[in-house]
Amino acid sequence: MATTDHNVIKPYGEEDSKKAEVGKMFDSIAPNYDLLNRGTSLGVDTLWRAKMIKQLDSAVHKKILDVATGTADVAIQTIKRANVDHVTGLDLSEGMLKYGRKKVSAAGLDDRITLVQGDSEDLPYEDDSFDAVTVSFGVRNFENLEKGLAEMRRVLRPGGKLVILEFSRITFAPIRWGFNFYFGKIMPLIGRLQSKDPRAYAYLFESVQAFPSGKAFTDKLDKLGYKQTECKALTFGIASIYTAVK
């Protein structure tokens, strides 16, 4: 099946850049974002995130950058599950971060999690600043995927680890048909009922279909100089965990 360059898939298809449209979209859906995550994955995303965090080793991964942190789910769970020293969560959407800060405070983790509004393709950090970088369902929203991946490599210390959780294009036909029907038809319908921005729900499906998943993605990591690149499929290939080392 022919695929579309993920850079041209935008939430609204207007004249704004993908980055601007993605920021606008996430500001708009921030109040329902956590519910949206549960819905798009039928609740399995919480298990996927737990597996993602298990890729970290608290003995060596003390200082973490969580890119596209959203409402800080991964940042909070990383502190709780991996017992790292500190997580910096960065996101383009201030609307998402507003909800994230409330969750961080409610969890009593203001001293161990810092949330920052910023651009994942122009990270405001020095070279070799972090022991690990995590991204959960965020890389397919990058306007320039390779630039974002290169920036994450830049801020990793030598030997530091990249861990990415992302939806994948499913290869097993029966699962693919069912997932595509649910994600492409049912979820947008739910979106129209509960969201002021139903277009965002359609974009999430389109962006998954256009994203270079599996080997196509690890090839990009290899090209950028990452080492030990791996892809682990989750739940019939609905999502994947990618790991790499600087």
C-alpha positions in Angstrom: 0.0 0.0 0.0 1.3 3.4 -0.9 2.0 5.7 2.0 2.0 9.4 2.4 4.9 11.5 3.7 4.0 12.0 7.4 5.2 15.6 7.1 2.2 16.6 4.9 -0.4 15.1 7.2 -1.6 18.0 9.3 -4.6 18.3 11.7 -6.5 20.9 9.7 -4.8 21.0 6.3 -4.6 24.8 6.4 -1.7 27.1 5.4 -0.1 27.0 8.8 2.9 24.8 9.4 2.3 21.3 10.7 4.0 22.4 14.0 1.6 25.3 14.4 -1.4 23.2 13.6 -0.3 20.4 16.0 0.1 23.0 18.8 -3.3 24.4 18.1 -4.9 20.9 18.0 -3.4 19.8 21.3 -4.4 23.1 23.0 -7.9 22.4 21.9 -8.2 18.8 23.0 -6.2 19.1 26.2 -9.2 18.8 28.5 -10.1 15.4 26.9 -6.6 14.2 26.1 -6.2 11.5 28.8 -9.7 10.2 27.9 -8.7 10.2 24.2 -5.6 8.1 24.9 -7.7 5.5 26.8 -10.2 5.4 23.9 -7.8 5.2 21.0 -6.0 2.2 22.6 -9.0 0.7 24.4 -7.1 1.3 27.7 -4.0 -0.7 26.7 -1.9 2.4 26.5 -1.3 2.3 30.2 0.3 -1.2 29.9 2.4 0.0 26.9 3.7 3.0 28.9 4.7 0.6 31.7 6.6 -1.5 29.3 8.2 1.6 27.8 9.4 2.8 31.2 10.9 -0.7 32.0 13.4 0.1 29.2 15.0 2.5 31.7 17.6 1.5 34.3 17.4 3.6 37.4 21.0 2.8 38.2 22.3 4.7 35.1 19.3 6.7 33.9 19.0 9.4 36.6 18.2 12.5 34.5 15.4 12.0 31.9 13.9 14.2 29.2 10.4 13.3 28.2 9.7 14.9 24.8 6.0 15.7 23.8 5.2 15.1 27.5 1.6 16.2 27.0 -0.2 16.0 30.4 2.8 14.4 32.0 1.6 10.8 32.2 5.0 9.3 31.3 6.9 11.8 33.4 4.9 10.9 36.5 5.0 7.2 35.9 8.7 7.3 35.2 9.3 8.7 38.7 7.0 6.2 40.3 8.1 3.1 38.3 11.7 3.7 37.5 12.6 5.8 40.6 14.8 8.2 38.5 16.1 11.4 40.1 14.4 14.0 37.8 12.3 14.2 34.7 12.1 17.3 32.5 8.9 17.2 30.4 8.8 19.3 27.3 5.8 20.0 25.1 4.7 22.4 22.3 1.3 22.9 23.8 0.9 25.1 26.8 -2.7 23.9 27.1 -1.5 20.3 27.6 1.2 21.4 30.1 -1.4 23.3 32.2 -3.2 20.0 32.9 0.2 18.3 33.4 1.2 20.7 36.1 -2.0 20.0 38.0 -1.3 16.3 37.8 2.3 16.7 38.9 1.3 18.8 41.9 -1.5 16.4 42.8 1.1 13.6 42.8 3.4 15.6 45.1 6.2 15.6 42.5 6.9 19.3 41.9 10.5 18.8 43.1 11.2 15.9 40.7 9.4 16.9 37.6 9.8 20.1 35.6 7.4 20.9 32.7 8.6 23.2 30.0 6.9 24.7 26.9 9.3 24.2 24.0 10.0 22.9 20.5 11.1 19.3 20.2 13.0 20.1 17.0 15.0 22.9 18.7 15.6 21.6 22.3 16.7 24.4 24.7 19.4 22.2 26.3 23.1 21.7 26.1 24.7 18.8 24.4 25.0 15.6 26.5 22.5 16.8 29.1 20.4 13.7 29.7 20.9 10.1 30.6 17.8 9.1 28.6 15.1 10.6 26.4 11.6 9.2 26.2 8.7 10.0 23.8 5.2 8.5 24.0 3.0 8.9 21.0 4.7 12.1 20.0 7.2 11.6 17.2 4.6 11.2 14.5 3.5 14.8 15.2 7.0 16.2 14.4 7.1 18.5 11.5 10.6 17.5 10.7 11.1 14.0 12.1 14.8 13.6 11.4 15.5 17.0 12.9 13.7 16.1 16.1 15.4 12.7 16.3 18.8 14.4 15.8 18.1 17.0 18.5 17.2 14.2 21.0 20.5 12.5 20.1 22.4 15.7 20.6 21.1 16.2 24.2 21.7 12.6 25.2 25.0 11.9 26.9 27.3 9.4 25.2 25.8 5.9 26.0 22.5 7.5 26.8 19.3 5.8 25.7 16.4 6.8 23.5 13.0 5.1 24.2 10.0 5.8 21.9 6.5 4.4 22.1 4.4 5.0 19.0 1.4 3.6 17.1 2.4 1.4 14.1 0.8 0.3 10.8 -0.5 -3.2 11.5 0.6 -5.9 9.1 -1.7 -8.8 10.3 -4.8 -8.2 8.1 -7.7 -9.2 10.5 -6.3 -7.1 13.3 -5.6 -4.2 10.9 -9.1 -4.2 9.5 -10.6 -4.2 13.0 -8.3 -1.5 14.3 -8.6 0.7 11.3 -12.4 0.5 11.5 -12.4 1.4 15.2 -9.7 4.1 14.9 -10.8 5.5 11.6 -14.6 5.4 12.0 -15.7 4.9 15.6 -13.2 7.2 17.3 -14.0 10.2 15.0 -17.6 9.6 15.9 -16.8 9.7 19.6 -14.8 12.8 18.9 -17.8 14.6 17.4 -19.8 13.7 20.5 -17.4 14.8 23.2 -14.9 17.2 21.7 -15.0 20.7 20.3 -12.4 19.6 17.8 -13.5 16.4 16.0 -11.0 16.9 13.3 -8.2 16.1 15.8 -9.5 12.5 16.1 -9.4 12.0 12.4 -5.9 13.4 12.3 -4.7 10.9 14.8 -5.7 8.0 12.6 -4.2 9.6 9.4 -0.9 10.4 11.1 -0.5 6.7 12.2 -1.1 5.5 8.6 1.5 7.9 7.2 4.2 7.3 9.8 7.3 5.3 8.9 6.9 2.5 11.4 9.0 -0.6 12.0 12.2 -1.0 10.0 11.5 2.3 8.2 11.8 4.1 11.5 14.8 2.2 12.8 16.5 2.9 9.5 16.1 6.6 10.2 17.7 6.2 13.6 20.6 4.3 12.1 21.1 7.0 9.5 21.3 9.7 12.3 24.0 7.8 14.1 22.1 6.0 16.8 23.4 2.5 17.8 21.8 -0.7 18.9 18.4 0.3 17.4 15.6 -2.1 18.1 11.8 -2.3 17.5 9.6 -4.3 19.8 6.0 -4.8 18.5 3.2 -4.6 21.1 -0.3 -6.1 21.0 -0.4 -7.5 17.5 1.7 -4.6 16.2 -0.7 -1.9 17.1 2.1 0.0 18.8 5.9 -0.4 19.0 8.7 0.5 21.4 11.8 1.7 19.7 15.1 1.8 21.6 18.5 3.2 20.6 21.8 4.3 22.2 23.9 7.3 21.5 
